[in-house]
Amino acid sequence: MGKMKLSILTGIRRCVFILGLFSLICIIFLKFYSLKPFLIFDTKCIYDTKPQVNYAPQIDILNTVIKKIEHEISDVRDSHNDSPYALKYGSFLSDILGLIEAAKSGGPEDEVITATNRSQPVHMSPDFFLTEEIRKYVRIKPNRLGKQNFMGANGTFTSIGHACFSMKEELEEYMNYDVGEICNDDWKLAQKLMVHGCDPLPRRRCLSVAPKLYTKPLPTPESIWSLPDDKNVRWNCFNLTHHESPRWVVPVYPDPNSNSTPDFRITEVLDLKPDEIRIGLDFSVGTGTFAARMREHNVTIVSAALNLGAPFSEMIALRGLVPLYMTINQRLPFFDNTLDLIHTTRFLDGWIDFVLLDFVLYDWDRVLRPGGLLWIDSFFCLKEDLYDYLEAFKMLRYKKHKWVVVPKVDKDDDREVFFSAVLEKPPRPF
């Protein structure tokens, strides 16, 4: 018992010494650090136009402190002392070490140390935000060993959408929580941030809100065409028996007096590439019905979805399918030349800007494998815009398997048309 008390007292003395030394270092650094990050009121890039200052002496001091703290942590670990005091002391030292390493990596002008030990300007200081969790998330996290990791980086560089800086108030509200506690029920705020360009959002260290009485989901394939229990979703407003059930199985004719339709049946499309379509993406607004129908043909489809006025993501998941919660702003999280199929319907329509459509189409082309299919399903726009949109789709120089334009007659006027196509990505040399 006496030895343990002596050990604790020794640890406390060391802790006080380290804190005093750390305070001294902070004073030294404050002398050299600019307060400019706290005075930034816009999102313009920061470029250093001042002469470079030699910070080597301060860095040497930091390295010495880091080595001493690492040695102390090793002593605590090697002592095999599992008392609460020892564990708390070791955790405290680790936190202090992380703060010092973060200060060291940040640099006097928020420089990023690259793999080649060169620096480049960061567009915005993390100190622009006042909420501590944002500042902790955005700052560079140096590797504990001070070396490059197996990926060739000497730190972890977290990212957030550039528009997050112009939505400072909303983002600080989103990141205002108690670490380890239940998050606020703020999915609407999160989605607002994403849709307005704050995408990707920062990670959070709180627990998501979940239903209090979550019931066991139905097994597959029963779950595919069953409405989920109301206890498992925020609200349920879906109907799978009328509009959803016949989709991609029975063609729908906008004009009952006409035999023209923008709808293609799934079997017609799959027969274009027998046994070749296995995995794909549905970039649409819906409840995952396309993925459900494709699963009946042993094809795995990931459904990109937002909760636009209804719990689409929860609904898709409870059907035993995979929802991908992402916006149109985001680069697809798939590697090049990997998907067999991309399908989209009633989402990228006549509202979309032509330049944005270019970026989207080229990203789809990136992830589609050679010979993969792009299924444009019931794209609608004004007649006067049709030619421009068709040119956008033609620019990829895909092989045309199916291509149809029919009138859109669900409104009183006849100014809109439907366009549908199934296109095949050509091979390209490496």
N, C-alpha and C positions, 0 to 999 in steps of 0.2 A: 504493500500500500504506500509506504514511504517513497519507494522508488518511483511509483507512478506519479505521486504528487511532485517529486523532484523533476520528473520528465515533463510534466505539464507546465511547471514554473519556468523551466528552461525554454520550453516552446513559446510561452508567453513573452519572455524576454526577447527571444529571436523575432517574434512577431512584431513587437514594439520597435525593434531595431529596423526591421524591413519597412514598416510603415513610415518611420522617420526618414529613411533613405529615399523611399518612394516620393514622399512629400517634397524633399529637396530636389529630386529630379523633375517633378512637376513644375516647381518654381523656375528651374533652369529652362525648361521647355517653353513655359509661358513667356519668357523673355524673348524667345526667338519666333514663336508662333504668331502668325497674323490673326487678328480678330475678324478678318474680312468675311469668313463664312457666315458669321452671325448677322452681317449687314447686307446679305444678298436678298433682293426682292424680286428677281426675275430668274428665268431658266437659261440665260445665256451661258455659253461655254466659258470656263475660266482658263486663261492662258497666262503663264508666268512671264512677265516682261521685265522683271527685276534681275539684277545680277545674281548668279548662284552663290549661296553662302555655304561654307564648309561646316557641316554638322558632325564631322567625324568624332570629335571629342565626346559629344553628347551620346552618340551611338555607341562608342566604346564603353561609356559608363553604363548604358542600358544593357549591353551584352554582359558586363560583369555582374549586374544585379540579376539578370536572367539566369546566369550560371549558378549563382548562389542559391536562388530560390529552387531551381531544378535539383541541386544537391540536397537541399533541405527536404524537398518532396520525396526524393529517393530514400533519405534516412527514415522518414516517417513510414514509407512503404516497406522498407527492409526490417523495421522494428517489429512487424507483425502485431502491433498493438491495435486491437479492435475496439478499444473503448470509444464511447461517443465523443469524448474530448479530442482524441487523436484523429478520428474521422473528420470531425468538424474543422480541426486545425489544417488537415491536409486539403480539404475542400476549399478553405479560405485561401491557402497558398496558391492553389490552382487558379482561383478567380483573379488573384492579384497578378499572377503570371500572365494570364490572358489579357488583362488590361494593359500591362507593360508591353506585351508583344504587339497589341493593337496600336498603341501609341507609337511604337517603333516603326511599324509597317505603314502607318498613315503618312508620315513625312510632314514637313513644315508647310507644304502647299498641296496636301492631299495627293501626293504622287503615288503611282502604282508601280511597284517593283515587278518587272517582268522576268521571264525565264532567262533573258539575256542581260539582266541587271541594268537595263535602260529604263528610263521613266517616260511616261506620257501623261498629258493632262486629263483629269477627270472632269466630266461635264458639270458635275454639281457636287459640292461637299455634302457628306452625310450630316454635317452639323447644321444644314439648312433646316432640318426637322427638329422640333423640340421634344417630341415623344421619344423616350429613351429606347423603346423596343425597336423603332425604325432605325435609330442611329446604330444600335447593336447589330441589326440585321444587315445594313448596307455596308458597314465597314469591312475591310478585307480581313479575313481570318487566316493568319500565317500558320504554316505547318509547325507543329510542336517541336520537331527536330531541327528546324531551321534549314532544311534541305528541300530540294525538289521532290515531289512525290512521283509515283509511277506514271502519272499523266504528264509529267514535265512542268508542273506548276509549283511555285513555292508558297502558294496560299490558295484559299477558296474565295472566288470573286462572285459574290451574290449579285443578282440583278433584279431590277423592277422596271416596269414600263416607263418610258420617258415622260408620259403625260402625268405620272404620279406627282411630279414636282409642281405642275400647274393645278393639282387638286390636293394641295397641302392640307387644307382643313378636313376634307373627307378622309384622306388617308390617315391622318393623326387620330381621327375618331375611330377608324377601323382598327388601328393598332393600339388603342388605349384599353388595356385589360390587365388583369392580375395574372402573372405567370403561373401556370399550373392549375388555374381555376377554369370555370365554365366560360366560354366565349359569349359575348352578346349575341342575341338572335338577329344578326345583321347581314343575312345573305343578300337582301335587297341592296344594301349599301355596297357590298362586295361586287355585285353584278353591275351596279352603276359605274363603279370605278373601272371595271374591266371593259365595259362597252364604250366608255369614253377614253380608252387608250391606256389606262393604268393597268397594263397587262404585259407581263405577268405580275400578279400581286405578290407582295412579300409573304413568306411563311410566317406562321404565328405559333406562339408557345402557350396556347390555351386549348381547352377541350371543346369540341364542337357540340352544339345543342342537338339532342336526339330525342325521339319520342319516348315518353315515360313507359308506355306499355307496348313495346315493339313485339309484334307477333311473328311467329315462325313463317318465313316465306314459303310459297308453294314450290313443289319440286318441278323440274323440267321433265316433260314438255307441257305439263298442266299449266305452269305459270305463264306460258307465252301468250295465251289468249284468255287469261282471267284477270279481272280487275283486282288490284291489290286491296288488302284490308285498309280501311280508313285510318286505323291506328298507326299505320306505317308511313303515311304521307301527311303533309300539312293540310291539304284539302284535295278532294278528288272530283274532277269534273270531266272525266273521259268516258267515251263510249266506243267499245271495240267491235260492236256488232253491225253498225250501219255503214258509215263511210270507210272505216278502217278495214273491215273484213274482206271486201272484194278487191282491194287495191293490188295491182300488179298480177292479179289472177284473171279478172274479167275486165276487158277494155271498157272505158267510160267514154261516151260520145257527148261532147258539149252540146251539140245540136242533134236532137233525136231524129231529125229529118235527114241527117247526113251520115255517111258511113266513114267520115274522117275523125280521127282521134289522136291526141298527142301521147296517149298511153301505150307503152310497150309491156307485154307480159314478161315475167321473169324467165319463163321457159324459153321464150324467143331469144332473149339476150344470152342466156347460158348456152344455148345451142350454137351460138357463134363461136364459142371456145369450149368444146366439150372437155370436161375434167380438168380444165386449166384455171377456173375461177375458184379460189379457196379462201382468200382473205381480202378485205376491203374496208372502205370508209363511206359512211352515209353522211353527207354534209347538208343537212336539211333542218326544218323545224317539224318535229313530230314526236311520237311516243315510242319510236323504235319498231314500228310495224314493218318497215322495209327489212330491217335486220331479222325480225321474226320470220318473215317469209323466206329469206335467204337461208336461215338456219334450217328450215325444213328441207333445203337442198344441200345440206352439209357445207354451207359457206358461212364463215365467220365475218361478221360486219361490226365495226365499231361505229357507234352513232354519236356524232358531234351535236351537242345540244346546250341551249341555255334555258333557264326557267322563265320563259317569257309569258308571264301571267298565269302560269300553272306549273306544277311540279314535274316537269318533263324528265329531268334526270332521275328522280326517285322512281318514277313510273317505268322508265326503261330498265333500271336495275332490278326492280321487283319482277319484271318479266323474264329475268334470267339472262339479260343482255348487257352489253357493256356501254355505258354512257361516257363520253369524253367531254368534259365541261370546258369549253373554250369559245373564244369569240372569233369573228372574221378577221380581227387584227393580228392574230397569232400565227406564226409559222408552224406548219404541221409538225407534230413531234414524232415523225417517222424518218427513217434513213432513206437515202436515195434508192430508187429502183426496187422497191420492196412490195408494193401493193398490186394486187391483180385487178382491182376495180375501185373506182370512185364514182359515187352516185350523188346527185343533188336534185332537189325538187322544191319548188315554191319558197325559195330563200334568196338565192342570187338572181334577182329579177330586174325589171326595168328601172329600179331606183338606183342601181349601183353605178358609181363613177367608172368611166372607161379605164382610167389608169389603175384604179384599185382592182378592177376585174383582171387587168393584165398581171398584176402581182399575184393574185389568187390562182389564175390559170397556170402560170409558170411554176408556182409551188406545187400544184397538183401534178403537173408534168414531172417535177422532180421526184416525187415519191412513187409515181406509177412505174412499174417495170416495163421494159420493151415488150410489146404485145398485150399490155394491160388495156382495160377498157375504161373510157370516160363516158358515163351515162348522164347526159343533160336531160332532165325529165321535167317537161311542162314548164319551161322558162317562158315567162310572159313579159311583154313590153308593148309600148305604143308602136303602131305601124310605121310611123316616120322614123323610129329609132331602130327598127329591125335590121336594116342593112348594116349599120355600124356594129351592132352586137354580133351579127353573123360573121362579120370580118374578124372580130376579136376571137371567135372560136376557130375560124379557119387558119389563123396565123400559126397555130401549132403544127399545121400540115399533117394532121392525123388522117388515117384511112377511114372513110365513111362506110359504116355498116348500115346505119339507119339515119334518116334525115327527113323531118317533116315539119311543115308550118301549117297551122290550122287556125281559123278564127276563134277568138275567145268571146263567147256569147252569154256569159253569166251576168252581164250588165246590160243596161238599156242601150248604150251606144255600142258601136262596133269599131272603136278606135284601137283595141288591143288584139294581140295575136298570141298564140302558143307556139313555142318552138321546142322540139325534142330531137335528140340525136344520140346515137351510140357510136363512139369514135375509138379507134385503136391507135395506141402510141407506136410510132415506128421505131425500129432499131437505130441506134446512133453509135458510131465508133467511139472508143475510148480516146 
